[in-house]
């Protein structure tokens, strides 16, 4: 894990109680070296019409204000995740 990932995760911990109060959560899918944060809304947030508003007006605003280096926040749907690519990246990092 890189430093930016850890700082994003820590900032999300401040937001998670609100999201949990609505029976949802947010998972980090990826944080690129360029500062692009890919998140997945889960629980009741997944598919909720308000989740994009929560992402844009809440999560994105907070991450770009509190975490230096974050340049963009993207929402990733579960079917957008390429598990084979993630596994091959994990294997390469372990080598």
Secondary structure, DSSP 8 states (H G I E B T S, - for coil): --HHHHHHHHHHHHHHHHHHTTTEEEEEEEE-TTSEEEEEEEETTTT-TTHHHIIIIIIIHHHHHHSTT--EEEE--GGG--HHHHHHHHHHHH-
